[in-house]
């Protein structure tokens, strides 16, 4: 399991518990300070699972193994990078499950108050506002079917799942 843009690793303990003693969890984080915190958190885990944190851009991520699941939690910038998407698909086993959660905009005609508030709050951690109406659009362009499971906060937050088709995962 890969936790993409894992931040301080707050989800790593739950992931390690989920994969059990025979499983592996790899956190990937661009910020050295956050990756260091995540690595310290991973070092305290007693689940028996193999847990490591790589500090790098997703585009430079070379895991050495393929994942059967990936979590992208508030990783909008990753989802907007064609090179990052290609790297993630190359690191996915056939049938790999992606879980996506994050911010999205509502239709501007009636959703502008919520959108304006959320975009103002997100200004410090987004480098692009592209595709905020469908943050997963780059995955869909590569024939990955994305299903929104739930929304919250007047539709401005989402949880979605996707399964990587074998044809995409089998590429070198």
BAKOLDO-665583 format. One record per residue (C-alpha): residue in one letter; x, y, z; residue number from 1. Coordinates in nm, 4 decimals. Layout:
+-------+----------+----------+----------+-------+
| torgu |     east |    north |       up | bakol |
+-------+----------+----------+----------+-------+
|     A |        X |        Y |        Z |   NUM |
...
+-------+----------+----------+----------+-------+
% end
This chain:
+-------+----------+----------+----------+-------+
| torgu |     east |    north |       up | bakol |
+-------+----------+----------+----------+-------+
|     X |   0.0000 |   0.0000 |   0.0000 |     1 |
|     X |   0.1281 |   0.3472 |  -0.0902 |     2 |
|     X |   0.0238 |   0.6627 |   0.0926 |     3 |
|     X |   0.0892 |   0.9358 |  -0.1640 |     4 |
|     X |   0.1614 |   1.2812 |  -0.0208 |     5 |
|     X |   0.1428 |   1.1239 |   0.3252 |     6 |
|     X |   0.2226 |   1.4456 |   0.5132 |     7 |
|     X |   0.3168 |   1.3723 |   0.8729 |     8 |
|     X |   0.2037 |   1.0113 |   0.8351 |     9 |
|     X |  -0.1160 |   1.0322 |   1.0371 |    10 |
|     X |  -0.2722 |   0.7495 |   0.8322 |    11 |
|     X |   0.0332 |   0.5206 |   0.8487 |    12 |
|     X |  -0.0649 |   0.3459 |   1.1760 |    13 |
|     X |  -0.4083 |   0.2523 |   1.0401 |    14 |
|     X |  -0.2585 |   0.1385 |   0.7111 |    15 |
|     X |   0.0036 |  -0.0730 |   0.8884 |    16 |
|     X |  -0.2686 |  -0.2307 |   1.0996 |    17 |
|     X |  -0.4763 |  -0.3006 |   0.7872 |    18 |
|     X |  -0.1958 |  -0.4751 |   0.5963 |    19 |
|     X |  -0.0810 |  -0.6767 |   0.8978 |    20 |
|     X |   0.2551 |  -0.8309 |   0.9740 |    21 |
|     X |   0.3072 |  -0.9607 |   0.6215 |    22 |
|     X |   0.2182 |  -0.6320 |   0.4513 |    23 |
|     X |   0.4081 |  -0.3250 |   0.3374 |    24 |
|     X |   0.3188 |   0.0431 |   0.3594 |    25 |
|     X |   0.5189 |   0.3092 |   0.1796 |    26 |
|     X |   0.4545 |   0.6750 |   0.2536 |    27 |
|     X |   0.5709 |   0.9295 |  -0.0030 |    28 |
|     X |   0.6124 |   1.2946 |   0.0918 |    29 |
|     X |   0.7779 |   1.5872 |  -0.0859 |    30 |
|     X |   0.8353 |   1.8052 |   0.2222 |    31 |
|     X |   1.1484 |   1.6936 |   0.4134 |    32 |
|     X |   1.0076 |   1.8229 |   0.7435 |    33 |
|     X |   0.6804 |   1.6347 |   0.7039 |    34 |
|     X |   0.8556 |   1.3201 |   0.5762 |    35 |
|     X |   1.0799 |   1.3274 |   0.8842 |    36 |
|     X |   0.7752 |   1.3421 |   1.1126 |    37 |
|     X |   0.6130 |   1.0585 |   0.9181 |    38 |
|     X |   0.9289 |   0.8469 |   0.9444 |    39 |
|     X |   0.9411 |   0.9052 |   1.3217 |    40 |
|     X |   0.5761 |   0.8023 |   1.3465 |    41 |
|     X |   0.6430 |   0.4906 |   1.1356 |    42 |
|     X |   0.9366 |   0.3958 |   1.3582 |    43 |
|     X |   0.7095 |   0.3774 |   1.6631 |    44 |
|     X |   0.4644 |   0.1318 |   1.5068 |    45 |
|     X |   0.4508 |  -0.2140 |   1.6618 |    46 |
|     X |   0.2172 |  -0.3787 |   1.4095 |    47 |
|     X |   0.4905 |  -0.5905 |   1.2505 |    48 |
|     X |   0.4131 |  -0.4432 |   0.9085 |    49 |
|     X |   0.7002 |  -0.3087 |   0.7010 |    50 |
|     X |   0.6575 |   0.0697 |   0.6913 |    51 |
|     X |   0.8880 |   0.3199 |   0.5254 |    52 |
|     X |   0.8681 |   0.6817 |   0.4170 |    53 |
|     X |   1.0335 |   0.8105 |   0.0995 |    54 |
|     X |   1.1037 |   1.1827 |   0.0723 |    55 |
|     X |   1.0698 |   1.2710 |  -0.2963 |    56 |
|     X |   0.8407 |   1.4090 |  -0.5612 |    57 |
|     X |   0.5983 |   1.1501 |  -0.6955 |    58 |
|     X |   0.7530 |   1.1980 |  -1.0391 |    59 |
|     X |   1.0839 |   1.0719 |  -0.8899 |    60 |
|     X |   0.9310 |   0.7889 |  -0.6844 |    61 |
|     X |   1.0819 |   0.4456 |  -0.7607 |    62 |
|     X |   0.9254 |   0.2059 |  -0.5114 |    63 |
|     X |   1.0911 |  -0.1182 |  -0.6207 |    64 |
|     X |   0.7557 |  -0.2976 |  -0.5926 |    65 |
|     X |   0.4024 |  -0.2486 |  -0.7151 |    66 |
|     X |   0.1134 |  -0.1498 |  -0.4920 |    67 |
|     X |  -0.2255 |  -0.3116 |  -0.4591 |    68 |
|     X |  -0.3704 |   0.0055 |  -0.3023 |    69 |
|     X |  -0.2899 |   0.3772 |  -0.2954 |    70 |
|     X |  -0.4253 |   0.6583 |  -0.0817 |    71 |
|     X |  -0.4197 |   1.0146 |  -0.2143 |    72 |
|     X |  -0.5535 |   1.2341 |   0.0631 |    73 |
|     X |  -0.5754 |   1.6011 |  -0.0269 |    74 |
|     X |  -0.3170 |   1.5469 |  -0.3005 |    75 |
|     X |  -0.4741 |   1.7713 |  -0.5661 |    76 |
|     X |  -0.1404 |   1.8837 |  -0.7122 |    77 |
|     X |  -0.0344 |   1.5204 |  -0.7607 |    78 |
|     X |  -0.3572 |   1.4477 |  -0.9480 |    79 |
|     X |  -0.2867 |   1.7411 |  -1.1829 |    80 |
|     X |   0.0639 |   1.6276 |  -1.2809 |    81 |
|     X |   0.0704 |   1.4035 |  -1.5907 |    82 |
|     X |   0.4155 |   1.2723 |  -1.4917 |    83 |
|     X |   0.2931 |   1.1893 |  -1.1404 |    84 |
|     X |  -0.0128 |   1.0071 |  -1.2752 |    85 |
|     X |   0.2069 |   0.8040 |  -1.5101 |    86 |
|     X |   0.4418 |   0.7159 |  -1.2225 |    87 |
|     X |   0.1508 |   0.6056 |  -1.0034 |    88 |
|     X |  -0.0020 |   0.3929 |  -1.2787 |    89 |
|     X |   0.3385 |   0.2343 |  -1.3460 |    90 |
|     X |   0.3673 |   0.1515 |  -0.9737 |    91 |
|     X |   0.0218 |  -0.0108 |  -0.9600 |    92 |
|     X |  -0.0539 |  -0.3806 |  -0.9737 |    93 |
|     X |  -0.3410 |  -0.4842 |  -1.2012 |    94 |
|     X |  -0.6583 |  -0.4113 |  -1.0088 |    95 |
|     X |  -0.4855 |  -0.1649 |  -0.7742 |    96 |
|     X |  -0.7412 |   0.0353 |  -0.5786 |    97 |
|     X |  -0.6989 |   0.4117 |  -0.5512 |    98 |
|     X |  -0.8760 |   0.5977 |  -0.2728 |    99 |
|     X |  -0.8956 |   0.9713 |  -0.3347 |   100 |
|     X |  -1.0184 |   1.2373 |  -0.0991 |   101 |
|     X |  -0.9937 |   1.6094 |  -0.1210 |   102 |
|     X |  -1.1382 |   1.9441 |  -0.2096 |   103 |
|     X |  -1.3582 |   2.0121 |  -0.5099 |   104 |
|     X |  -1.5553 |   2.3087 |  -0.6309 |   105 |
|     X |  -1.9301 |   2.3277 |  -0.6798 |   106 |
|     X |  -2.0974 |   2.4823 |  -0.9865 |   107 |
|     X |  -2.0111 |   2.8516 |  -0.9659 |   108 |
|     X |  -2.3612 |   2.9793 |  -1.0413 |   109 |
|     X |  -2.4898 |   2.8746 |  -0.6994 |   110 |
|     X |  -2.1780 |   2.7391 |  -0.5233 |   111 |
|     X |  -1.9657 |   3.0527 |  -0.5354 |   112 |
|     X |  -1.9814 |   3.1331 |  -0.1602 |   113 |
|     X |  -1.8551 |   2.7857 |  -0.0612 |   114 |
|     X |  -1.6025 |   2.7824 |  -0.3471 |   115 |
|     X |  -1.4634 |   3.1253 |  -0.2593 |   116 |
|     X |  -1.4265 |   3.0311 |   0.1070 |   117 |
|     X |  -1.2566 |   2.6971 |   0.0318 |   118 |
|     X |  -1.0245 |   2.8362 |  -0.2354 |   119 |
|     X |  -0.9134 |   3.1078 |   0.0034 |   120 |
|     X |  -0.8406 |   2.8479 |   0.2719 |   121 |
|     X |  -0.6574 |   2.6210 |   0.0238 |   122 |
|     X |  -0.4370 |   2.8929 |  -0.1253 |   123 |
|     X |  -0.1362 |   2.7886 |   0.0852 |   124 |
|     X |  -0.1295 |   2.4228 |  -0.0129 |   125 |
|     X |  -0.2440 |   2.4237 |  -0.3764 |   126 |
|     X |  -0.0100 |   2.5188 |  -0.6578 |   127 |
|     X |  -0.2843 |   2.4890 |  -0.9196 |   128 |
|     X |  -0.6581 |   2.5417 |  -0.9252 |   129 |
|     X |  -0.6905 |   2.3312 |  -1.2432 |   130 |
|     X |  -0.9716 |   2.0748 |  -1.2556 |   131 |
|     X |  -1.1051 |   2.1544 |  -0.9105 |   132 |
|     X |  -1.4521 |   2.0685 |  -1.0399 |   133 |
|     X |  -1.3241 |   1.7131 |  -1.1219 |   134 |
|     X |  -0.9865 |   1.6661 |  -0.9487 |   135 |
|     X |  -0.9621 |   1.3083 |  -1.0796 |   136 |
|     X |  -0.9978 |   1.4109 |  -1.4480 |   137 |
|     X |  -0.6395 |   1.3079 |  -1.5373 |   138 |
|     X |  -0.7097 |   0.9542 |  -1.4174 |   139 |
|     X |  -1.0284 |   0.9397 |  -1.6246 |   140 |
|     X |  -0.8342 |   1.0601 |  -1.9305 |   141 |
|     X |  -0.6195 |   0.7466 |  -1.8922 |   142 |
|     X |  -0.9300 |   0.5237 |  -1.8831 |   143 |
|     X |  -0.9365 |   0.4767 |  -1.5060 |   144 |
|     X |  -1.2975 |   0.4703 |  -1.3909 |   145 |
|     X |  -1.3431 |   0.6922 |  -1.0856 |   146 |
|     X |  -1.6520 |   0.6626 |  -0.8652 |   147 |
|     X |  -1.7359 |   0.9317 |  -0.6126 |   148 |
|     X |  -1.8501 |   0.7483 |  -0.3022 |   149 |
|     X |  -1.9386 |   1.0407 |  -0.0807 |   150 |
|     X |  -1.9347 |   1.4179 |  -0.0577 |   151 |
|     X |  -1.9480 |   1.6489 |   0.2426 |   152 |
|     X |  -1.9340 |   2.0173 |   0.3301 |   153 |
|     X |  -2.2026 |   2.1120 |   0.0779 |   154 |
|     X |  -2.0330 |   1.8991 |  -0.1880 |   155 |
|     X |  -1.6943 |   2.0688 |  -0.1586 |   156 |
|     X |  -1.5149 |   1.7627 |  -0.0188 |   157 |
|     X |  -1.5197 |   1.4182 |  -0.1761 |   158 |
|     X |  -1.4186 |   1.0559 |  -0.1297 |   159 |
|     X |  -1.3728 |   0.8581 |  -0.4501 |   160 |
|     X |  -1.2418 |   0.5152 |  -0.5443 |   161 |
|     X |  -1.0878 |   0.3856 |  -0.8638 |   162 |
|     X |  -0.9505 |   0.0531 |  -0.9817 |   163 |
|     X |  -0.6584 |   0.0480 |  -1.2225 |   164 |
|     X |  -0.7355 |  -0.1658 |  -1.5284 |   165 |
|     X |  -0.4882 |  -0.4467 |  -1.5986 |   166 |
|     X |  -0.3989 |  -0.2926 |  -1.9366 |   167 |
|     X |  -0.2667 |   0.0210 |  -1.7636 |   168 |
|     X |  -0.0887 |  -0.1585 |  -1.4789 |   169 |
|     X |   0.0945 |  -0.4077 |  -1.7008 |   170 |
|     X |   0.2907 |  -0.1377 |  -1.8820 |   171 |
|     X |   0.6661 |  -0.1131 |  -1.8126 |   172 |
+-------+----------+----------+----------+-------+
% end
